[in-house]
C-alpha cells in the first residue's frame, strides 16, 4: 500500500552541518519527508509509514531530492556527486541537529523502531554525504538549489573549518541562513569576499522596503544638504 503523490509544501525548513576532515568533506542534511513530493513511501493500513520499507528507499530519495541539487566546490573545481554514507528517519521533534557531534552520532546510530507509528508529515529525512577532497584546508564553496523542495525554503547551514571546534559556541563556526536559492557562496569567505557579496545585497534589500525609503526621504528633508545626506545613507 503506497501513499498518493504529495503536494508541494508551502514552508520547508532545511538544516545542514558541513565539515572538512582529512580528505573527506562531510555534509549532513535534514529535510522534511513531506518535501520529497514525488517519492511514494510505503504506508501501513491507517496511514502510518512502513518504516522498514521506507528506510530502504531513503538513499535513492536522498540522491534525487538532495545531492543532485547541491553543488560543492573545492577551490574553483566542482566536486563529483557525493557518496551517501547513512540515511535515517527521525521524528520532527528530534533535536539531534543542534550540534555537529549530536547530528553525527544520530545519523550513525540506531534507527527508529520498525513498530513505531509515525505519519509522513511527522517524519524527517537525515542524510550523511561524503565528498572526496584533496585537503581539508582548501577553500570550499556551495550552491544549494533546494529551493525546489517547497514554495518557501529556509535553510540553516553551519560549517566547521578544519581547525575549528565541534560546538556551536566555537569561534570558528560559520553559520548561514538563507531563503530559497542563494547562489554560489564561499563557506569561509575573506573580508573582501564578504563585503563584495553582502553590501550589494543590503543595498537592494533597502530598495525593496518602502519603510526604508520613507525613512531616507524624511532624513533628506531634515538634512537637506547632499554632502550631509550621503554619509547618512551609506
N, C-alpha and C positions, 0 to 999 in steps of 0.2 A: 504494500500500500504506500503510495508516494504522495507527496504534497503537491498541490497545484502551483502553478507559476506565481511568484511573488510580484507585488507591485514595487516600484522604486520608492524607497522610504524618503520622507521629507528631510529628516535630520539624521546624520550619521556622525558618530564620534570615533576617530581612529587614534590609537596610541602606538608609538614606536619607540624602541630603545635601540641605539646603534653603538657599536664599539669595535675598534680595530685592535686585534691582538695577534702578534706574530705575523703569519702570512694568511690570516683569516679576518674577514670583516663580518661580524655578526649583526644581523638585523632581526629584532623581534617585533612582530606586528600583531595587534589585536583589533579585530573588526567585528561588528555585529553580524551574526549569521544571516539576519534578515536582509543585509545589504548585498548578499550574493544572490541576486534576484532570479537568475535563470537556472540555478542549481536546485534540482529536486531531491531534497534529502528525505530518506525513508521515515515514515511515521508509523506508530502503533495505532491500534484502534483507540479512538478518543482524542487523537491529535498530538500526542507527545512524540518526541523524537525516539526513533530506534537507535540508541546511542552506539551500539556495537557496529551496526551497518553504516551509520553516518560517519563514524571515525574513519572507515576505510575510504570514504570519498573526499576527506579533507585535503590530502596532498594535491589532487587534481584541481579542487576548488581554489586552493591557495595559489596555484600557478595561474589559473585562468583569471582570478579576480584581484590578485595582489602582485605577484612578482613580474607578471607580464606588463604591468603598468607602473613599475618603479625602475628608473634608470639610475645606476650608481657609477660614478666616475672616480678613477684614481688618477690624480693629476687631470690631464685632458683626455684620458683614454676611457672610453665606455667599457665597463666590465661585462663579461658574459653573464647570462642569467644565473641566479644562484641555485645551489643545491638546497632542497627542502630537507632539513635535518629532523625536525619534530613538528607535529601538529597536535593541538589539544582543543577540546571543547570545554568551555567554562561557563559558569553562571554569570549573569550580568552584575551580580553583587560581589563578585570576586575582586579583591583588591591587590592581587599579586603583582600588578604592573606599577605599583607605587615606587619601587626601586628596581635597579638593574639586577641585583642579587636575587630578589624575590621572584622577578619575572623569569630569570634563568632557571632557578630551582623549580618553578612551576612548569615551564614547558618541557623540562627534562624529568619531571616527577610523575606521580601516579595520575591515571586518567579518572574521569568521573565513573562511578559505579554504573555498570550496564543496566541496572534495575531502576536507576533514578528516573523520576518523572520530570521532564523539562520540555517546554514548548519551544519551537524555533525562535519565537520572539524574545525568549529569555536567554538564549544561548549566544556566547561569544566564541569566535574562532581565533585561537592563538597559534602563531607560526614562528618557528625559528629558521631563518635563512642563513646560509653560509656562502660568502663570496671569496674565492681565492684572490689574494692580493700579493704585491711584491714586498711591501713594507707597511707596518702599522703607523709609521711616522709620515706617510705620504699625505698630501692634501686631497681630501675627499669632497665630492660634490654629489648632490642628489636631486633628482627631478621626480617628484611624486605626482602621478596623474590619477590618483584615487578619487578625484572629484566625480568620476563616473559612478561611484557607489551610491550616490543619493542626490537629491535636489540641492542640499546644502551639507557639505562635508567639512567638518572641523578636525584638524589633525594636530596632535601634540607629539612632537619629535624631540627626543632627548639623546644627545650624542656625548659619549665619553672619549676624549682623546686618549692615545695610548699611554700617556704618563699621568692620567687622571685618577680620580677616586671613584669607587662604585656608588657612593651615596649622593643623593640629590643636593646635599649641602656642600659638596666639594666644589672648590673654586674653578676646577677645570670643566665642570659640566656645562654643556651648551644646550639651552632649551629654546625651541622654536615652536610657535603656534601660528597656524595659518588656516585660511578658509579657501576651499576649492583648490585650484592648480596654482602653486606659487611660482612655477617655472624652475629653472635650474639655479641652485644656490650652493655656496660653499658651506660645509659643516663647521669649519673653524676659520672664518674669514679674517684677514688682517683688517686693521682700522680703515685703510683706504678702500678696500672692497666693501666694507660695511657702509661707509659713507656714500660710495657710488651707488649702492643698491637702495638704501633706505631713505636717503634725503629726497630723491625724486618721488618715491612712494608717498612720503609725508606731504610733499608739495601737492601732488594730485589728490591726495585724500582731503586736503583742505578745500580744494576747488569743488569737491563733490558735496561739501557740507554747507548748507545755506546759513547755519548758525555761525560758522567760522567767518563766512563772507560778510554777514551782517555786523559781526564784531569788528572786523577790519574796517568796514565802512564807517562805523562810529568812531573808531580810532583815528581815521583820516580826518573826520570832521573836527576832532579835538586837537590833533597835532598840526593839521593844516599845511605845514611845510614839508615838501618832499624829502628834504635832507633828514628831517627827524623821523619821517614815516618809514623809510627804507630799513633802517636798523631794527625798528619795532616789528615790522612784518617778517624780517629774516629770523 
